[in-house]
């Protein structure tokens, strides 16, 4: 899938390392949607951030901010249970901030398996939102959790 012009213009403003991670994260989202047949991914620029969504999903945004120059973040809708669930499942594997952000260091490889699970849950959110832990541990897309805990966060 070709990157829309507005999204491309945005990501080209990022440092080279952040551009690489952006492209990896973008491809992960597109692959997750394709692998689970979740439909067409809408890729747009929302709130100044590249945004990805499918029908029955909750949007994910990816952005690099100069305030945290050595990181790139994935943002989720703060009115969902997504980050709260990630905190329960993956607190030892992800750096979670508030109720909407996974912050990823540009100095270490992406935690691909865990991020794929997070993408899956976000892209299927409206189907999963009434299931305990958003369906983690029950069928396709489920992953082993890291246990409960406060996790890194604000």
FIRONU-138983 format. One line per 3 residues: number of its first residue (from 1); for each residue x, y, z of N, C-alpha, C, CB. Coordinates in nm, 4 decimals, always signed. Glycine has a CB too. Example, Ala and Ser with C-alpha at 12.3 -4.5 7.8 and 13.67 -1.06 7.14 Angstrom:
2
1> +1.3190,-0.5690,+0.7800,+1.2300,-0.4500,+0.7800,+1.3200,-0.3300,+0.7800,+1.1308,-0.4473,+0.9046  +1.2850,-0.2250,+0.7080,+1.3670,-0.1060,+0.7140,+1.2900,+0.0030,+0.7870,+1.4084,-0.0598,+0.5725;
END
This chain:
154
1> +0.0856,-0.1177,+0.0000,+0.0000,+0.0000,+0.0000,+0.0902,+0.1240,+0.0000,-0.0974,-0.0002,+0.1237  +0.0623,+0.2117,-0.0920,+0.1404,+0.3339,-0.1028,+0.1081,+0.4289,+0.0123,+0.1144,+0.4024,-0.2375  +0.2093,+0.4965,+0.0609,+0.1903,+0.5908,+0.1710,+0.1236,+0.7172,+0.1170,+0.3264,+0.6248,+0.2400;
4> +0.0103,+0.7586,+0.1768,-0.0541,+0.8828,+0.1333,+0.0424,+1.0012,+0.1483,-0.1838,+0.9082,+0.2148  +0.0272,+1.0984,+0.0601,+0.1204,+1.2111,+0.0541,+0.1336,+1.2842,+0.1878,+0.0759,+1.3087,-0.0525  +0.0221,+1.3122,+0.2561,+0.0280,+1.3855,+0.3834,+0.1045,+1.3067,+0.4896,-0.1138,+1.4165,+0.4338;
7> +0.0850,+1.1752,+0.4921,+0.1562,+1.0896,+0.5880,+0.3045,+1.0865,+0.5527,+0.0972,+0.9452,+0.5888  +0.3347,+1.0745,+0.4247,+0.4744,+1.0717,+0.3819,+0.5459,+1.2019,+0.4169,+0.4834,+1.0460,+0.2315  +0.4798,+1.3130,+0.3933,+0.5403,+1.4421,+0.4274,+0.5709,+1.4495,+0.5770,+0.4470,+1.5581,+0.3863;
10> +0.4811,+1.3975,+0.6589,+0.5012,+1.3996,+0.8045,+0.6192,+1.3117,+0.8440,+0.3738,+1.3529,+0.8777  +0.6196,+1.1864,+0.7994,+0.7246,+1.0952,+0.8456,+0.8622,+1.1348,+0.7925,+0.6922,+0.9525,+0.8033  +0.8676,+1.2026,+0.6805,+0.9967,+1.2481,+0.6297,+1.0568,+1.3610,+0.7136,+0.9819,+1.2938,+0.4865;
13> +0.9792,+1.4183,+0.8052,+1.0332,+1.5183,+0.8979,+1.1032,+1.4527,+1.0165,+0.9216,+1.6100,+0.9479  +1.0855,+1.3228,+1.0347,+1.1461,+1.2509,+1.1466,+1.2947,+1.2267,+1.1204,+1.0734,+1.1171,+1.1706  +1.3738,+1.2097,+1.2273,+1.5127,+1.1656,+1.2087,+1.5149,+1.0274,+1.1412,+1.5881,+1.1609,+1.3458;
16> +1.6264,+0.9928,+1.0799,+1.6368,+0.8680,+1.0035,+1.5990,+0.7460,+1.0874,+1.7786,+0.8513,+0.9498  +1.6476,+0.7357,+1.2106,+1.6154,+0.6198,+1.2952,+1.4654,+0.6120,+1.3207,+1.6916,+0.6274,+1.4293  +1.4012,+0.7243,+1.3439,+1.2564,+0.7258,+1.3676,+1.1810,+0.6900,+1.2398,+1.2112,+0.8643,+1.4194;
19> +1.2323,+0.7295,+1.1246,+1.1696,+0.6927,+0.9973,+1.1698,+0.5409,+0.9797,+1.2427,+0.7605,+0.8791  +1.2834,+0.4780,+1.0130,+1.2928,+0.3314,+1.0023,+1.1888,+0.2642,+1.0906,+1.4339,+0.2829,+1.0410  +1.1792,+0.3086,+1.2160,+1.0829,+0.2490,+1.3084,+0.9401,+0.2770,+1.2641,+1.1051,+0.3017,+1.4502;
22> +0.9159,+0.3979,+1.2140,+0.7834,+0.4306,+1.1632,+0.7430,+0.3318,+1.0540,+0.7802,+0.5749,+1.1093  +0.8331,+0.3085,+0.9591,+0.8017,+0.2173,+0.8489,+0.7785,+0.0752,+0.8987,+0.9141,+0.2182,+0.7456  +0.8558,+0.0309,+0.9980,+0.8341,-0.1025,+1.0570,+0.6978,-0.1111,+1.1246,+0.9450,-0.1353,+1.1587;
25> +0.6641,-0.0087,+1.2031,+0.5349,-0.0075,+1.2733,+0.4189,-0.0018,+1.1744,+0.5273,+0.1120,+1.3701  +0.4324,+0.0818,+1.0744,+0.3287,+0.0934,+0.9708,+0.3059,-0.0420,+0.9049,+0.3685,+0.1992,+0.8642  +0.4151,-0.1079,+0.8648,+0.4018,-0.2373,+0.7981,+0.3398,-0.3407,+0.8914,+0.5382,-0.2861,+0.7484;
28> +0.3742,-0.3358,+1.0192,+0.3164,-0.4275,+1.1174,+0.1642,-0.4104,+1.1235,+0.3788,-0.4039,+1.2571  +0.1186,-0.2871,+1.1243,-0.0254,-0.2599,+1.1287,-0.0924,-0.3128,+1.0022,-0.0522,-0.1081,+1.1445  -0.0345,-0.2829,+0.8863,-0.0917,-0.3285,+0.7595,-0.0923,-0.4807,+0.7512,-0.0136,-0.2698,+0.6414;
31> +0.0162,-0.5445,+0.7940,+0.0247,-0.6907,+0.7909,-0.0762,-0.7541,+0.8862,+0.1663,-0.7366,+0.8266  -0.0916,-0.6959,+1.0043,-0.1876,-0.7497,+1.1009,-0.3284,-0.7438,+1.0424,-0.1810,-0.6715,+1.2348  -0.3647,-0.6318,+0.9833,-0.4973,-0.6188,+0.9220,-0.5151,-0.7208,+0.8097,-0.5181,-0.4758,+0.8678;
34> -0.4123,-0.7393,+0.7279,-0.4213,-0.8345,+0.6169,-0.4263,-0.9788,+0.6673,-0.3023,-0.8165,+0.5218  -0.3385,-1.0132,+0.7615,-0.3313,-1.1506,+0.8116,-0.4606,-1.1964,+0.8773,-0.2179,-1.1633,+0.9100  -0.5307,-1.1051,+0.9425,-0.6555,-1.1406,+1.0113,-0.7783,-1.0967,+0.9324,-0.6588,-1.0779,+1.1504;
37> -0.7561,-1.0557,+0.8062,-0.8656,-1.0186,+0.7162,-0.9604,-0.9176,+0.7805,-0.9434,-1.1427,+0.6742  -0.9015,-0.8094,+0.8308,-0.9784,-0.7072,+0.9017,-1.0297,-0.5967,+0.8092,-0.8935,-0.6462,+1.0109  -1.0010,-0.6090,+0.6820,-1.0496,-0.5106,+0.5866,-0.9470,-0.4036,+0.5555,-1.1744,-0.4467,+0.6383;
40> -0.9919,-0.3081,+0.4760,-0.9055,-0.2002,+0.4298,-0.8626,-0.1119,+0.5469,-0.9770,-0.1162,+0.3229  -0.7357,-0.0794,+0.5500,-0.6816,+0.0104,+0.6523,-0.6924,+0.1534,+0.6000,-0.5324,-0.0259,+0.6879  -0.7577,+0.2390,+0.6769,-0.7619,+0.3810,+0.6445,-0.6358,+0.4443,+0.7026,-0.8924,+0.4498,+0.7007;
43> -0.5536,+0.4996,+0.6160,-0.4279,+0.5635,+0.6578,-0.4394,+0.7122,+0.6279,-0.3030,+0.5003,+0.5845  -0.4418,+0.7910,+0.7343,-0.4595,+0.9350,+0.7193,-0.3703,+1.0074,+0.8194,-0.6081,+0.9751,+0.7389  -0.3730,+1.1383,+0.8116,-0.3068,+1.2217,+0.9112,-0.4172,+1.2815,+0.9978,-0.2168,+1.3342,+0.8442;
46> -0.4188,+1.2439,+1.1270,-0.5176,+1.2963,+1.2211,-0.4437,+1.3557,+1.3396,-0.6172,+1.1852,+1.2673  -0.4864,+1.4730,+1.3817,-0.4208,+1.5427,+1.4925,-0.2716,+1.5610,+1.4630,-0.4403,+1.4647,+1.6250  -0.2372,+1.5694,+1.3360,-0.0987,+1.5874,+1.2957,-0.0147,+1.4611,+1.3044,-0.0367,+1.6926,+1.3790;
49> -0.0795,+1.3458,+1.3258,-0.0081,+1.2189,+1.3416,-0.0589,+1.1172,+1.2400,-0.0246,+1.1641,+1.4854  +0.0298,+1.0344,+1.1833,-0.0163,+0.9262,+1.0975,-0.1096,+0.8341,+1.1762,+0.1036,+0.8467,+1.0403  -0.2279,+0.8079,+1.1198,-0.3332,+0.7333,+1.1892,-0.3779,+0.6154,+1.1030,-0.4538,+0.8255,+1.2223;
52> -0.4103,+0.5046,+1.1697,-0.4472,+0.3796,+1.1023,-0.5710,+0.3228,+1.1686,-0.3307,+0.2764,+1.1061  -0.6720,+0.2859,+1.0872,-0.7944,+0.2312,+1.1442,-0.8640,+0.1415,+1.0419,-0.8887,+0.3447,+1.1901  -0.9373,+0.0448,+1.0931,-1.0251,-0.0398,+1.0122,-1.1644,-0.0342,+1.0740,-0.9718,-0.1883,+1.0044;
55> -1.2646,-0.0768,+0.9969,-1.4006,-0.0852,+1.0503,-1.3979,-0.1804,+1.1703,-1.5032,-0.1345,+0.9402  -1.4657,-0.1465,+1.2758,-1.4723,-0.2217,+1.4022,-1.3437,-0.2131,+1.4824,-1.5042,-0.3669,+1.3747  -1.2542,-0.1221,+1.4426,-1.1298,-0.1051,+1.5166,-1.1236,+0.0315,+1.5805,-1.0099,-0.1256,+1.4258;
58> -1.0237,+0.0502,+1.6630,-0.9953,+0.1788,+1.7248,-0.8665,+0.2313,+1.6610,-0.9822,+0.1667,+1.8823  -0.8608,+0.3600,+1.6288,-0.7435,+0.4133,+1.5587,-0.6138,+0.3993,+1.6386,-0.7661,+0.5588,+1.5255  -0.5053,+0.3758,+1.5662,-0.3697,+0.3806,+1.6208,-0.2990,+0.4935,+1.5492,-0.2928,+0.2431,+1.6033;
61> -0.2221,+0.5697,+1.6222,-0.1404,+0.6747,+1.5622,+0.0052,+0.6463,+1.5949,-0.1828,+0.8162,+1.6131  +0.0929,+0.6852,+1.5056,+0.2376,+0.6716,+1.5259,+0.2953,+0.8113,+1.5135,+0.3041,+0.5710,+1.4216  +0.3850,+0.8475,+1.6061,+0.4484,+0.9784,+1.5915,+0.5798,+0.9833,+1.6666,+0.3555,+1.0890,+1.6409;
64> +0.6696,+1.0646,+1.6133,+0.7956,+1.0989,+1.6789,+0.7817,+1.2429,+1.7266,+0.9201,+1.0809,+1.5819  +0.8239,+1.2697,+1.8499,+0.8139,+1.4044,+1.9060,+0.9532,+1.4506,+1.9482,+0.7149,+1.4079,+2.0270  +0.9847,+1.5753,+1.9203,+1.1166,+1.6291,+1.9554,+1.1380,+1.6319,+2.1066,+1.1331,+1.7700,+1.8982;
67> +1.0308,+1.6302,+2.1843,+1.0418,+1.6274,+2.3304,+1.1097,+1.4979,+2.3778,+0.9018,+1.6411,+2.3950  +1.0898,+1.3890,+2.3016,+1.1511,+1.2587,+2.3314,+1.2260,+1.2137,+2.2056,+1.0421,+1.1510,+2.3756  +1.3413,+1.2741,+2.1762,+1.4076,+1.2523,+2.0474,+1.4596,+1.1112,+2.0237,+1.5201,+1.3460,+2.0350;
70> +1.4775,+1.0328,+2.1295,+1.5289,+0.8969,+2.1140,+1.4191,+0.7923,+2.1144,+1.6273,+0.8666,+2.2232  +1.2942,+0.8361,+2.0931,+1.1794,+0.7450,+2.0994,+1.0821,+0.7726,+1.9857,+1.1074,+0.7581,+2.2345  +1.0006,+0.6749,+1.9586,+0.8833,+0.6915,+1.8729,+0.7679,+0.6300,+1.9515,+0.9022,+0.6230,+1.7285;
73> +0.6489,+0.6830,+1.9327,+0.5349,+0.6365,+2.0119,+0.4209,+0.5881,+1.9249,+0.4860,+0.7465,+2.1027  +0.3457,+0.4936,+1.9815,+0.2195,+0.4500,+1.9238,+0.1128,+0.4981,+2.0209,+0.2140,+0.2920,+1.9009  +0.0129,+0.5677,+1.9670,-0.0939,+0.6256,+2.0483,-0.2252,+0.5561,+2.0181,-0.1064,+0.7772,+2.0232;
76> -0.3063,+0.5418,+2.1241,-0.4364,+0.4767,+2.1153,-0.5419,+0.5716,+2.1696,-0.4375,+0.3419,+2.1930  -0.6669,+0.5476,+2.1367,-0.7757,+0.6283,+2.1880,-0.7791,+0.6152,+2.3400,-0.9111,+0.5858,+2.1251  -0.7775,+0.7296,+2.4094,-0.7729,+0.7284,+2.5566,-0.9060,+0.6861,+2.6185,-0.7341,+0.8664,+2.6088;
79> -1.0116,+0.6767,+2.5399,-1.1424,+0.6339,+2.5914,-1.1650,+0.4846,+2.5751,-1.2534,+0.7096,+2.5211  -1.0585,+0.4095,+2.5477,-1.0676,+0.2644,+2.5349,-0.9964,+0.1988,+2.6532,-1.0065,+0.2164,+2.4000  -1.0060,+0.0673,+2.6581,-0.9354,-0.0118,+2.7597,-0.8018,-0.0639,+2.7071,-1.0226,-0.1294,+2.8056;
82> -0.7588,-0.0158,+2.5923,-0.6400,-0.0726,+2.5284,-0.5148,-0.0616,+2.6141,-0.6161,-0.0049,+2.3968  -0.4733,+0.0592,+2.6493,-0.3478,+0.0739,+2.7238,-0.3591,+0.0126,+2.8627,-0.3090,+0.2220,+2.7350  -0.4745,+0.0229,+2.9238,-0.4965,-0.0427,+3.0539,-0.4750,-0.1943,+3.0413,-0.6403,-0.0127,+3.1070;
85> -0.5256,-0.2530,+2.9348,-0.5078,-0.3962,+2.9105,-0.3620,-0.4282,+2.8802,-0.5972,-0.4427,+2.7947  -0.2974,-0.3461,+2.7989,-0.1550,-0.3674,+2.7698,-0.0738,-0.3637,+2.8988,-0.1025,-0.2607,+2.6704  -0.1104,-0.2756,+2.9902,-0.0391,-0.2633,+3.1170,-0.0516,-0.3933,+3.1968,-0.0936,-0.1437,+3.1990;
88> -0.1699,-0.4541,+3.1937,-0.1881,-0.5810,+3.2650,-0.1104,-0.6947,+3.1998,-0.3359,-0.6170,+3.2714  -0.1105,-0.6965,+3.0683,-0.0500,-0.8082,+2.9957,+0.1005,-0.7930,+2.9724,-0.1185,-0.8244,+2.8637  +0.1453,-0.6723,+2.9436,+0.2806,-0.6526,+2.8915,+0.3625,-0.5490,+2.9687,+0.2729,-0.6116,+2.7477;
91> +0.3323,-0.5290,+3.0964,+0.3971,-0.4218,+3.1723,+0.5492,-0.4349,+3.1774,+0.3426,-0.4191,+3.3126  +0.5998,-0.5557,+3.1722,+0.7458,-0.5722,+3.1789,+0.8113,-0.5616,+3.0410,+0.7805,-0.7071,+3.2418  +0.7305,-0.5542,+2.9354,+0.7847,-0.5527,+2.8003,+0.7676,-0.4198,+2.7286,+0.7208,-0.6599,+2.7202;
94> +0.6780,-0.3355,+2.7780,+0.6487,-0.2088,+2.7112,+0.6613,-0.0919,+2.8063,+0.5097,-0.2114,+2.6511  +0.6973,+0.0224,+2.7531,+0.6987,+0.1463,+2.8297,+0.5675,+0.2188,+2.7988,+0.8250,+0.2359,+2.7947  +0.4763,+0.2135,+2.8945,+0.3420,+0.2691,+2.8770,+0.3309,+0.4013,+2.9512,+0.2342,+0.1701,+2.9269;
97> +0.2644,+0.4972,+2.8883,+0.2488,+0.6298,+2.9483,+0.1022,+0.6694,+2.9447,+0.3360,+0.7354,+2.8747  +0.0524,+0.7058,+3.0611,-0.0863,+0.7486,+3.0705,-0.1807,+0.6402,+3.0217,-0.1079,+0.8761,+2.9910  -0.2883,+0.6840,+2.9561,-0.3869,+0.5879,+2.9087,-0.3930,+0.5811,+2.7565,-0.5229,+0.6228,+2.9637;
100> -0.2821,+0.6261,+2.6911,-0.2891,+0.6221,+2.5448,-0.1578,+0.5960,+2.4721,-0.3436,+0.7487,+2.4968  -0.0462,+0.5791,+2.5418,+0.0821,+0.5764,+2.4707,+0.1694,+0.4566,+2.5050,+0.1579,+0.7015,+2.5001  +0.2265,+0.3978,+2.3989,+0.3397,+0.3057,+2.4105,+0.4586,+0.3826,+2.3548,+0.3150,+0.1670,+2.3328;
103> +0.5602,+0.4044,+2.4371,+0.6802,+0.4760,+2.3943,+0.7905,+0.3733,+2.3689,+0.7249,+0.5819,+2.5015  +0.8502,+0.3807,+2.2510,+0.9490,+0.2830,+2.2076,+1.0840,+0.3498,+2.1845,+0.9022,+0.2124,+2.0802  +1.1876,+0.2955,+2.2449,+1.3221,+0.3485,+2.2281,+1.3735,+0.3165,+2.0880,+1.4170,+0.2911,+2.3351;
106> +1.4379,+0.4137,+2.0273,+1.4976,+0.3941,+1.8954,+1.6305,+0.3198,+1.9046,+1.5178,+0.5285,+1.8261  +1.6769,+0.2936,+2.0275,+1.8067,+0.2295,+2.0487,+1.7991,+0.0779,+2.0629,+1.8710,+0.2866,+2.1707  +1.6792,+0.0226,+2.0667,+1.6634,-0.1225,+2.0823,+1.5655,-0.1733,+1.9770,+1.6137,-0.1589,+2.2262;
109> +1.5764,-0.3005,+1.9413,+1.4810,-0.3559,+1.8434,+1.3374,-0.3470,+1.8956,+1.5162,-0.5031,+1.8110  +1.2450,-0.3325,+1.8036,+1.1039,-0.3295,+1.8422,+1.0633,-0.4631,+1.9036,+1.0146,-0.2970,+1.7205  +0.9821,-0.4606,+2.0092,+0.9280,-0.5857,+2.0655,+0.8126,-0.6340,+1.9755,+0.8781,-0.5643,+2.2150;
112> +0.8503,-0.6887,+1.8618,+0.7562,-0.7168,+1.7541,+0.6377,-0.8022,+1.7959,+0.8274,-0.7841,+1.6429  +0.6606,-0.9129,+1.8634,+0.5501,-1.0036,+1.8989,+0.4459,-0.9327,+1.9851,+0.6038,-1.1275,+1.9731  +0.4917,-0.8582,+2.0839,+0.3997,-0.7870,+2.1735,+0.3273,-0.6758,+2.0972,+0.4763,-0.7280,+2.2953;
115> +0.3995,-0.6019,+2.0162,+0.3360,-0.4939,+1.9400,+0.2332,-0.5474,+1.8413,+0.4413,-0.4128,+1.8656  +0.2580,-0.6628,+1.7835,+0.1590,-0.7240,+1.6948,+0.0299,-0.7523,+1.7709,+0.2143,-0.8542,+1.6329  +0.0433,-0.7997,+1.8947,-0.0758,-0.8253,+1.9764,-0.1501,-0.6955,+2.0057,-0.0371,-0.8950,+2.1082;
118> -0.0766,-0.5904,+2.0357,-0.1382,-0.4606,+2.0634,-0.2110,-0.4083,+1.9394,-0.0316,-0.3589,+2.1098  -0.1484,-0.4212,+1.8238,-0.2117,-0.3800,+1.6984,-0.3388,-0.4605,+1.6735,-0.1141,-0.3969,+1.5804  -0.3299,-0.5904,+1.6937,-0.4461,-0.6777,+1.6746,-0.5625,-0.6336,+1.7632,-0.4091,-0.8240,+1.7049;
121> -0.5343,-0.6084,+1.8913,-0.6407,-0.5675,+1.9840,-0.7008,-0.4331,+1.9447,-0.5867,-0.5602,+2.1269  -0.6175,-0.3404,+1.9013,-0.6694,-0.2095,+1.8603,-0.7531,-0.2215,+1.7328,-0.5536,-0.1101,+1.8386  -0.7051,-0.2960,+1.6364,-0.7755,-0.3095,+1.5094,-0.9052,-0.3891,+1.5225,-0.6854,-0.3755,+1.4077;
124> -0.9213,-0.4649,+1.6284,-1.0440,-0.5422,+1.6530,-1.1171,-0.4936,+1.7780,-1.0110,-0.6913,+1.6670  -1.0846,-0.3754,+1.8253,-1.1313,-0.3294,+1.9558,-1.2820,-0.3407,+1.9756,-1.0903,-0.1878,+1.9758  -1.3619,-0.2980,+1.8818,-1.5072,-0.2971,+1.9035,-1.5666,-0.4376,+1.9033,-1.5754,-0.2130,+1.7967;
127> -1.4935,-0.5344,+1.8531,-1.5340,-0.6741,+1.8614,-1.4891,-0.7357,+1.9942,-1.4763,-0.7538,+1.7432  -1.3770,-0.6885,+2.0467,-1.3157,-0.7491,+2.1660,-1.3470,-0.6780,+2.2967,-1.1683,-0.7535,+2.1488  -1.3988,-0.5563,+2.2933,-1.4025,-0.4712,+2.4125,-1.4799,-0.5273,+2.5302,-1.4600,-0.3413,+2.3770;
130> -1.5695,-0.6214,+2.5094,-1.6454,-0.6789,+2.6215,-1.5836,-0.8085,+2.6735,-1.7893,-0.7048,+2.5789  -1.4774,-0.8546,+2.6098,-1.4107,-0.9768,+2.6536,-1.3050,-0.9441,+2.7588,-1.3467,-1.0499,+2.5336  -1.2866,-1.0321,+2.8572,-1.1793,-1.0087,+2.9555,-1.0448,-0.9944,+2.8849,-1.1734,-1.1243,+3.0589;
133> -0.9676,-0.8957,+2.9253,-0.8355,-0.8679,+2.8684,-0.8405,-0.8607,+2.7156,-0.7355,-0.9753,+2.9123  -0.9526,-0.8104,+2.6647,-0.9730,-0.7923,+2.5205,-0.9459,-0.9200,+2.4425,-0.8837,-0.6809,+2.4685  -0.9807,-1.0329,+2.5026,-0.9688,-1.1607,+2.4346,-0.8305,-1.2221,+2.4357,-1.0116,-1.1451,+2.2967;
136> -0.7337,-1.1590,+2.5014,-0.5980,-1.2157,+2.5067,-0.6048,-1.3533,+2.5715,-0.5000,-1.1220,+2.5857  -0.5389,-1.4502,+2.5096,-0.5394,-1.5858,+2.5618,-0.6526,-1.6697,+2.5068,-0.5476,-1.5829,+2.7103  -0.7363,-1.6109,+2.4188,-0.8497,-1.6848,+2.3646,-0.8529,-1.6744,+2.2132,-0.9808,-1.6334,+2.4240;
139> -0.7770,-1.7594,+2.1459,-0.7870,-1.7669,+2.0013,-0.6847,-1.6839,+1.9266,-0.9211,-1.7255,+1.9600  -0.7172,-1.6565,+1.8012,-0.6257,-1.5854,+1.7113,-0.5869,-1.4511,+1.7674,-0.6882,-1.5674,+1.5744  -0.4604,-1.4193,+1.7534,-0.4118,-1.2890,+1.7966,-0.3777,-1.2848,+1.9435,-0.5130,-1.1842,+1.7663;
142> -0.4061,-1.3929,+2.0158,-0.3805,-1.3906,+2.1596,-0.2339,-1.4199,+2.1850,-0.4700,-1.4924,+2.2339  -0.1824,-1.3591,+2.2868,-0.0422,-1.3793,+2.3231,-0.0293,-1.4034,+2.4706,+0.0428,-1.2600,+2.2821  +0.0811,-1.4522,+2.5118,+0.1067,-1.4743,+2.6526,+0.1299,-1.3397,+2.7197,+0.2278,-1.5685,+2.6733;
145> +0.0633,-1.3183,+2.8286,+0.0780,-1.1930,+2.9001,+0.1919,-1.1980,+2.9972,-0.0483,-1.1582,+2.9717  +0.2313,-1.0821,+3.0419,+0.3423,-1.0717,+3.1351,+0.2954,-1.0626,+3.2788,+0.4271,-0.9523,+3.1016  +0.1622,-1.0700,+3.2977,+0.1108,-1.0605,+3.4338,+0.0657,-0.9208,+3.4648,+0.2149,-1.1041,+3.5336;
148> -0.0013,-0.9061,+3.5771,-0.0548,-0.7764,+3.6169,+0.0528,-0.6915,+3.6811,-0.1721,-0.7936,+3.7125  +0.0319,-0.5636,+3.6755,+0.1265,-0.4723,+3.7406,+0.1031,-0.3317,+3.6923,+0.2718,-0.5142,+3.7137  +0.1640,-0.2380,+3.7576,+0.1457,-0.0983,+3.7232,+0.2171,-0.0614,+3.5952,+0.1936,-0.0109,+3.8351;
151> +0.3281,-0.1252,+3.5662,+0.4035,-0.0955,+3.4444,+0.4688,+0.0407,+3.4498,+0.3135,-0.1037,+3.3237  +0.5418,+0.0699,+3.3469,+0.6023,+0.2018,+3.3365,+0.4951,+0.2968,+3.2923,+0.7228,+0.2033,+3.2385  +0.4892,+0.4082,+3.3496,+0.3860,+0.5019,+3.3066,+0.3853,+0.6230,+3.3946,+0.2495,+0.4365,+3.3071;
154> +0.2958,+0.7113,+3.3551,+0.2871,+0.8374,+3.4274,+0.1683,+0.8356,+3.5195,+0.2780,+0.9555,+3.3313;
END
